[in-house]
Amino acid sequence: MSSIRLTEYSHGAGCGCKLSPEVLKQLVTAVPDHERFTDLLVGNQSADDAAVVKINDTQAVVSTTDFFMPIVDDPRDFGRIAATNAISDIYAMGATPIMAIAIFGWPIDKLDASIGKLVLDGGREVCHALGFPLAGGHSIDCPEPIFGLSVTGIIEIDRIKRNNTARVGDRLFLTKPIGIGIVTTAQKRGHVTDSDIQDAISAMTSPNVFGKYAAGLDYVNAMTDVTGFGLAGHAAEFARGAGVGIELNMNNVPLLNGVNHYQSLGCIPGGALRNEESLGSQLLGGTSLQRQIACDPQTSGGLLLSVAPEGIKALESLAQEHSVTLIEVGCVTQGANVTLV
């Protein structure tokens, strides 16, 4: 089983498989479903992390789905990463997951079903550890391995956190280091060390449970998770959604071990280039190396929180209580751009 390299069976990796924002704009128009369905509190009009539907005066159901091709070689790790990544969208809204359904595609003529079972076992392990069932799913025969989840959560309406509600003067905090796309590209090219890929796997399998606790703080004005569009891309969603500018201090942005080294070897994923191209003139400043890192597609990345200055101490105290590392990486400004400094 150790000889299996799942990444050899996929043309993309993790959230780097995402279609670019420009292509998505062509595919998904902002259909005003919220005008027809008044209980739809969050739909696709704001590029948020999950959909939210009101079920009574105080509660709402949160729903999301996420799946991708292998980003690591080990089947169980692939399952754990894909599950953690999908569940993250629920936490990024401030909600609590209550059930998941598996989405599974497998090249049965190339890879034995027993290997696929390890992927599912990894996903189930994550769900159970977080206190809810992997209750079913759907599978297809597929040219490349695919795994992910459709996840349902629940939330008190007054705790919903959006990605379009950042305010000028807010400070930005990140809960995980970035560089996943660069490190996993190095793995695919045979350059990565065992310790560096294990550090990356540890980051990708660390759930963003902190989101449901941060939702209880009124001073957290906006929240999202950093995934396939990279730190700059998800910061740009903050900017577009709220009509604000974002300033990212790249010297403060935490990086996974080895990122700068692998970057020097040219291990830049195609998704980073697509992300930078999609941002176009909205992305200002920074060196070419900083832009690569800011646009590097993350898989199961950390939370990005936009916090009013008067709430920072409360947030830091909450993070310490839950053993979460908070790194201040920027601020919200006037304007409409993402500026790297």
N, C-alpha and C positions, 0 to 999 in steps of 0.2 A: 504493500500500500504506500510505502514511503517513496516509491519511484514515480508515483503519479504526480504530474505537474498540470494542475487544472488550467493554469494561465496559458498553456500551449493550445488550449481548445477554444480560446476566445480572442476576438479581434480587438476588443476594448477591455477596460478594467474598471470595475466598480462604478462610481458616479461619473467617472470620466467617459462613460458610454452615453451620457446625456446628449440629446440634441442641443445645438447651440440656442441661445435666447432668440437669435434672429430667425431661425427656422421655426421655433415654437410660436413666434408671433404670427407666422403664416398659417400654422396649423390650428391654433387655439385663439379664436377671437373672443373678446370680452363680451360674451352673450349675457345680457342683463337678467339672468335667472333670478337674481335677488329682487327684481321688480315684480316678477310674476309669483314667486314663492317667498312670501314675506317672512317665513320662519328660517330661511337660509341666511344666517348671519354672516358667514364668510364663504364666498364662492371663488370663482377664478378671476374676479375683477381686479384683484390686488396681488396676484402671484404669491399668495401666502403658502404656508407649509402644509395646511390641511383644510378641509371643508368643515364647516360648523353649522349644525342645524338645531334650532331651538326645539325642545320637547315639552317644556312647561315654562312657567314664569321665571324660574330660577336656574334651570339646568339646560345643558345642550349636549348633543352627541358630536364627537369629533371623528372624522374619517380621513384616512390617507392610504396611499399605496406606494410602494417603492420596490424595485427589483433590478438586478443587473447581472452581468457576467462575472466570472471569477476575477478577483483582484489579488488573491494569494493562491498558493498551490495546494495547501492542505484542505481537504473537503470539509472537515468539521469547523475549521477556522473560517472558511468561506461562509458556511451557514451562520456562524455566530456573528460575523461582521455584517452580513446582509440583514439579519434580523435586527441587530442593534441600530443599524442605519435607518431602517423603516420605522421602527418604534420612536426614533428621535423626533420625528415630525409631530407626534402627539405631545411629547414633552415640550417641544418648542412653542406650542400654543398655550402651554400651561396646564394641559390636561393630564388625566390618569388613564393609561391603557387598560382595557378590560377584556379584550379578545383579539386574536389574530387568525387570519386565514392565509395559507401558504399559496404562493405562485411559483410553479416549478416546471422548468423545461429541461429535458435531458436527451443527449445524443446516444440513445440506447444501443446503437450499432457500434459506437466507439468506446463508451465507458460503461462498465458493469453497473447494474442497479444497486449493488451493495455499496458502491462509492456514493451514489446519489443518496442512499439512506443516511450516510454519515453527514451529508449536507443538511438534511432535514433534522437529524438528531441535534446538530449544532444550533439550528434555529429554535428548536423546541427547548433546548437547554436555557437559552436566553429568556424566552417567554416565561418559563417556569420560575427562573430566578427572580423575575420582576413581578411574579404573583398573578399571572393570568394564563389561560390555555391557548395553545395552538390548536384551534378547534376543528380544522378541516383544511380544504384547499382544492386546487385544480392543477393537473399536470398534463403536459403535452410532450410528444416526441419532437425534439428540437435540434437543429444543427449545432448549436452551442449550448453549454450549460447556462441555465438562468435560474436564479432563486431570489425570492423576496417575500414580502408580506403585504397583505391588506390589513390595516390595524384600526380598531375601533376604540375610542376613548370617551370619557365623560368629563364634564367640567361645569363648575358654577359659572353662570354667564358673566358675572362681574369680575371673574379672574382671567378671562380670555386675553391673551397677549397677541398682538398683531405685528406685522412687519412694516406697516405703513403709518405708524403713529409716533415716530421719533420726533423730538423737539429740539429746536436750536438751543444750545447750551448743554445738552446731555453729554455725558461721557460714555465711551464705548469700552466694553469689557469682553474678553474672550476666555473660554474655559478649557481649551485644548490647544496644543501646538499644531501648526500646519506644516505641509510638505508631503502629505500622503501620496499625491500623484507622482512627485519626483522620486520618492523612495521606492514605490512599487514599480515605476518604470525602470529604475536601477535593478530591481529584482528580476524583472523580465529579461533584462539584457545581461544578467549574470554578474553584476558589479556589487550587489549589496552584501553586507556582512550579516551573519546570523543575528547578532545582537541588535543591529539597526532594524531589521525587518521584524524582529520580535517586539521592539519598542513600538513600531508602527501598528502591529497587530493589537498590542495592549491598548493603545489609544483608540483604535477603531472598535474595540469590544467594550469600551468603557461607556456605559449608558448615560444619556443626558437627563437623568432623573431630577437633577437640580432644577430643571425648568418648571416642574410642578410646584416646587417650593418658592421659587422666585416670583411665580405668578401671584403670590399672596402679598407682594410689596407693590403698593400703588406707585412708588417712585420709579419702578421699572416701566418705562413708557413704551418700549418696543422690544421684541425678541424674535430671533430666528436661529436656525442652525446653519452652519457653514458646510456646504456640500459641493455638488458638482460645478457650480459657477464660480467657486473660489471665494476667498475673503473679499476681494474687490467686487465681484459680481453680486454677492449677497448684500454688501454695503450699498451697492448701487440700487438694489431693490428698496432698501431703507430710504435712499435719497429720492428716487422717483415717486415712491408711495406717499411720502410726507411733504414733498416739495422743499427739501432741505439739501444742504451739502454735507459731505462726509470727509473728514480728514483722518488719514491713517498714518500713525507714526511707525514706519517699518522697522526702526531700530528696536521698538518695544515688542514687536510681534514675535511670539515664541515659535521656535522651529523644532521639528523632530531631529534627532541625532543624525548627522551625516548629510543633511539637505544641501548645504553649501558645497560639499565635496562632490556629491552626485550631480549637482547642477554644473559644476566645472567639467564633468565628464560628458555633458550634453544630454543628460537623462531628463529631458523636458517632455512631458506628455503632450500629445496633440491637443488635448482638451484645454491646456493652458493657453495655447496659441489661439484657439477658437474663442475662448473667453475674452482675451485681450482684444481680438478683432471685433467681437460683438459690442464691447464697451465703447470702442471708438473714441470720439472726442470727449466722452463723459469722464474718461480716466486721464487725470493730469499728474504731472510730476513723476518722480522716482527714476532710478536707473533702470536699465534693461533687465538687470538681475532682480531688482526689487519687483518689477512688473511681472516677471515670470513667477515669482513666489506669491505675489498677491492674487494672481489669476490661476494658480495651480488648483486643479479640481480636487476637492477633498471627498473622501468617503467616510461617513460616520464621523464628521468633524464636530467641533465643539459648538457651544451656544455663543451667539453674539448678542449682547444686551446693551440697550440704550437707556441710560440711567440718569435721572435728575441729580445734580450735585449734592443736594441735601439728603439724598437717599443712599449715598455711597457707603457710609459707615454701616447702615443696616444691612445692605447687601453683602458687605465684606464679613460681617458677623454671621450672617446666614450661611455664607460659603464656608467659613471656618467650621461651623457646626456640622456641615455635611461633607467635610474633607474635600472641598472643591477648590482648585486653584483658579483665582481670578487675576487676569493680566489686563491692565488698562492699555488699550491699543489706539485710542483716538478720541475724536469728539465730533459733535454735530454742529454744523455752522450754517450761515446763510449761503444761499446759492443752490446749485443743482448738480454739482460734479462730485466725483470721488478723487481726492487729491492725496498722493503719496508724498510724505515728507520724511 
